[in-house]
Amino acid sequence: MLRGARRLSTAANIWAKIPAAPPDPILGLVAAFKASDAPRKVNLSQGAYRGGDGKPYILPSIRAAERAIVSEDTDKEYLPQEGLAAFGKLASEFVLGTDSAALKEGRVATVQALSGTGALRVCAALLKEVAKVDVIHLSQPSWGNHHKIFGAAGLEVRSHRYIDASQTALEFGAMKEDLAALPPGSCVVLHACAHNPTGCDPTEAQWAELADLFLAKELVPLFDAAYQGYASGNPDVDAAAVRAFEKAGALPLVCQSFAKNMGLYGERVGALNVVCASVAERDAVFSQLQGPILRPLWSSPPLHGARIAAKVLGDVTLRTQWMGELKGMSDRIISMRVALRAELERIGAPSPAGGGDWSHVDSQIGMFAFTGLSAAQVDRLREVHNIYLTRDGRASIAGLTSPDVPYVAAAIKEVVEAA
């Protein structure tokens, strides 16, 4: 034992002075929630859907697709670098629409990725290494991981205004003013629907204004489409912004995730779509993605999840079933928004904008509500009431259940009044 210890004492140790990294602001909360032995606790921190019983929900259409795949004579060979061809085709049609001119003309380079995070990381590498883009522009606020993903790829991250002073509504004029001041060629991340973390989206008319602005100012739109169909219950409605930009003549990059809308969280199913100006341009971009970008990252993407998604998207019966389940998930989240707002107003909880008005809770869309609570109030919710939110005041309504609504509303009232 001593001889071994002496050998270790003289070995080169590059880890001796490495400090521990701080926990991820979201994943750390999930871990803390699981570790808590509090008899009453509510997890509204992580973006994962829960059924009315508060438990993880596996879509019946996904189970049916898995059974069908298992019964088929399939192998487990490596996928090509760009992923499962059937999945790529169906995924691009899902977000761009079957009427997409770019798809009909063969101008879209699509590759499979490790869900939305992986799609964004591949996109970041493509921008930095191939397109020689140095700066990316995000809304303030945006999904926290956006900063890390683009920063890790070597891009400088800058922000533009998005939310108003009350932290409850879109400030479109300020957003548009900031974007109009960007130099030509600037790449801007847009949330296709259900903006994370605020739940505040531009209207249809405002999206049209933005499309015109991007064309006039020669800006590059990069859509993060993490919630298509999951936000409103209608995939076409949730993809309207992406399709409006393409129809207007813009050349969007679109990062897709099927984690939320298919419940394929752990399967890591996503795609990157690059709309190009010509077939030749598409071929060049595709070749850059295949070799220089994807080969060093993961060479071959996961197979099983892509097969599931392709089966559901490509089978008429399964797709129809999935559409119903998707609408059901969306409707449950909307009903939780309505219930929480009603309870907050019924008990007279003071609101961020004043006057006891909590209308922003159900005017926002998607799985998250930007409550307007301060970091100190969020801390008190966790420490006193064992209710877990991210410190920017974002609550995952997808994790809320009917029995928890009175408890959460009363706790929110207490922390606001205690401030």
N, C-alpha and C positions, 0 to 999 in steps of 0.2 A: 504493500500500500504506500509506504514512504517513498520507495524507489519510483513508483508511478507519479507521485506528487512532485518529486524533484524534476522529473522529465517535463511535466506540465509547466513548472515554474520557469523553465528556460525556453519553452516553445514560443514561437512568434504568435502574438495574440492581438489581432487587429480590432477585437471587439471590447477590449478592456475599458476604454473610455467612452464607449457609445452610450448616450443617454436614452432612456426609454421615450418612445414617441407618445405624444398625447393621444388619448382615445379619439376615434372618429366621433364627431358631434351627434351623429344619428345612431351608428352601430353601437357606440358606447352606451347610449340610452337604452337600447334594446337589451344589451347585456345586463345593465343595472336593473331594468324591470324584471328580467328573468331571475336575477339573484335575490330580489326583494322577497321577504316572507310576510309582507303586509297582508292582512286578511282581505282588504279591499284595495285594489289597485287597477289602474286603467292605462293601457298603452296606446297613446295617440301620437307616437313619435315616428314610426316607420311606415313607409308607403306600401302596405300590404293589405289586401282586402281580407275582411273577416265576415263570416256569415252572421245571421241574426243571433246565433248562439255564442258569438265571439271566437269561434274556432276557424282555422284555415279551411278554405273552401276549394275543393277540386271540382272543376266543371265536369258535368256528366259527358259533355261532348268530347272532352279531352280523354276521359276514361275510355270512351267508345273508340276513339281514334287509336289509343294505345293497344286496345284489344285487337283491332283490325291489323295493326302493324305486326304484332306478335304472331298472328296467324299466317302472315305472309312469309314466303321463303326469301328473307333478306339477309344480307351479310353485314359485317361490322368493319368493312374496309375503310381506309382513309378517304375522306372527301377531298376533292381538289381544293386548292387554296381559296377559290372564290365561293366554295360551299356547295350545297345541294341545289342543282339547277332548277328543279321544280319549285322549291321554296323561294328562290330568288325571283323567279318570274311572277309567282303569285303575290309575294310581298310587295313588289313594285307596283303591281296592278291595284293592290289593296289601298295603297296610299295615294298614288297618282290618278287612279281611275282608269277603267278600260277605254275611255275616250281620250286619254292623254295623247296629244300629238307627238310628244317626245317618245313615248313607248311605241306608237304605231310606226314611227320613222326609225326606230332602232337607235335612239340617241341617249339611252340611259345605261350607265355602267353601274351594275348592282353586284354587291358582294355580301355574303353572310358574315355576321359578326357576333361577338359575345354579348348579346342583348344590347340595350341602348348605350351602356357605358363603353362597351367594346366598339360599337359603331362610331361613337364620338371620338374615341381614341384613334381609330383608323383614319377618320376624317381629319383629325388634328395633324396626324403625321403626313397625310396627303397634302394638306395646305402648306405645312412648314417645309417639307422636304422636296415636294414636286412643284407646287405652285409658288413657292418662295414667299408665302405670306408670313409676316412677322407679328402682326397684331390681330387679336380677336376682340370683338365688342359684345359685352353681355349687358342684359338689363340689370338694374340695381333695385331690388335683389334678384338673384337667379338661384337655381339649384346649386348648393354649395360645392358639389363635386365638379361642376363645370370649370371652376377656377383651377382645380387640381389637375383635371384631365388636360386642359389646354396648356397650362403651365408646365406640366411634365413633358409635353411635346416641344417645349421651347418657345411657345408663343407668349407674347406680352398680352396680359388681360387688362382691358379697359372697360369702363362701365358707362352706361347712359341712364338718365332718369326714367322711372317707370311708374312708381306708386306714389300716391299723394301723401301729405303730411300726416294724415290720420292712420296711414298704413292699411287702408281698407278699400281703396278704389284706384283704378287706373288713371294716371295723369297723362292723357294722350297728347295734349299739346306740347308738354315738356319733352316727352319721348320723341315726338316728331321733330321738334326743334333741334334736339341733340343729334339725331340721325342725319338731318339735313346738313349739318355742319361737318360731317365726316368727309374725308378725301375720297375721290373715286377709287374703286378697287377694295374698299374696306369690307371686311367680312363680319357680318352681324348674326349672332345666334338668336333665333326666334323660336318661341314655344308654339308648336302647331295648334295646341288647344290645352286647356286646363293648366295655365301657367303655374309653374312650381317655383317658389312656394306660395304665391299670392292667390291663385285661383281667379285672377282678374285677367280677362282676355279682351282684346279689341273687338269691336262689333264688326259685322260683315262690311259695313260702309268704311270703317276705319282700316280694315285689312286692305280694301281696294285702294284707299289713299296711300297706304304704305307700299303696295305693289307699284303704284305710279311713282312714288318717291324713289324707290330702289332703282327703277329704270332710269329716271331722270338724273339721278346722282351716281349711277353706275356702281351701286353697292351689291355685294354678294350675299344672298340670303342662305343661311344654314338653319334648317328646321330640325328641332328636336321633337320627334313625334312619339312620345312615350305612352300616350293615353288614347290613341285613336279608337273610337267606339265605346270606350270606358267612361269618357267624360259626359257625353250627352245620351249615350245609348244608341247613337246612330253614327256608324263609321264615316258615312259620306259627309255629314255635318261637321264632324271633327277633323276631316281632311280638307275642308273647304278653303282654308287659308293657303295651304300648299298648292292646291289646284288652281287657285286664283292667280298666284304668282307665276306658275308655269304658263297658264293661258295668256297672261299679260305679256309674256315674252322673256321673263326672267329665267335664269338658269339655276334653280335651287339645288342645294345639297340637302338630302333628307336622311336623318338617322332614325331608324325604327326600333321599337322594342315590342316584344310580345309577352313580356313578363306580366304586365297588369291585365291586359285585355283577354289573355288566354290563361292567366294564372300560372304561367310557366316560369315562375321566379327562379327556381334552381336549375332549370334546363338551359338558361342563357341563350335565348333565341332572339336575334336581331339582324338588321341589315343596314347597309349604307347604300344610298342611291345618289348617283351624280348625274344630273341632267346636263347634257352637253349640247353644243351648237350644231354638231354634225356627226355622222357615223364614224368618220376618220378620227375625230376628236374623242369620241367615246372609246374607240379601240385603243387609242394611246393611253387614256386615263385607266382603262381596264388593265392594260399590260403593266402599268406602274403599280396598280393596286395588287395584282397577282404576285409579282416578284419582289421589287424593292420594299414594299410596305408590309404585306401579309407574311411573307416567308420568314422574316426575322421575328415576327410577333408570335404567331402560333402555327404556322404552316398549314394546318388542317383544322377547321372548326368542328364543334360537336355535331354528331350525326342525329342522335335520337330526337332531340327537341325539334330540330328542323323537319324531321319526318312527321312528327305530330302536327306541327303548324301547317305543313303542306297538305297533309291529309284533311285537316279541318277546312282549310281554305279552298281545297280543290274538289271536295265531295259535296254535292248539292244538299244532301240530307243532313250531313254533319254541320255544314255551314249554316243552314237554316236553324238547326238546333242551337248552335253557338250564338247566333244573333239574338235568339230569345234569352239565353242565359246572360249575355252581355247587357241586354236591356234590363234584366232583372237586377244585376249588380249595380248598374247606374241608378236605377230607381230607388234601391235601398239606401244608397249614399245620399241621394236627394232628399229622401224622407227623413234621414237623420239630421240633415241640415235644417229642414223645416222644424223638426221637433226641438232641436237645440235652441234655435232662435226663439221659438214660442216660449220655451221654459225660461230662458234668460229674461225675456221681456215680462213674463208672468210674475216672476219673483222680484222684478225691479232691479236687476243687476246694472250698475253704471256701465256705460259703453265707451269705447275709445273716442268716438266722435262726439260724445255727449248726448244728453237727453234720453238715455236708456234705449237708443235705437240700435238694434243688432241686425238690421236688414242685410248688412254685408255678408253675414254668415250664409244666407241662402241666395244671395245674388251672385256670389262667386260660383265657380264651377270646378268639377273634378273631385279628386279624393282629398284635397287639402283645403282647409279654411285658414286664412291669414287673420287671426283673431284680433290683432292690434294690441295684445298683451305685451308688456315689457319683459325684458330678461329677468328682472327681479321678481315680477309676478309669476313668471313661468317657474323660476326656482322655488318659490313658495308653494306652488301647486304640487311640485314633486316632493318637496321636503315635508310638507304638512299633510297633503291629501293623497300622496302617492299616485298622482296623475302626471304622465310623462308626455311632454311636448318638446320640440326643439326650442332653443332659447330665443329664436326670432319670433316666436309666437305662432308658429305653424302647427296646426292640429290635423292629424290624419282622421278625417271623418269616416273613412273606410273601416277604421278600427272601433268605431263607436256603436254601441248597441242600445236598444230601447231602455233596458233596465238601468243603464249607466247614465242616461241623459239627466235625470234629476240630480244625481250625485255630482256630475261634472258641472252642471250649471250652478249649483249651490256653492261649489268650490271656487268657481270663477268669480262669483259675486263676492265671496269672502276675501279673495286675494286683491281684488280691485279696491274694495272698501278699506282694506288694511294698508294700502299703499300710502 
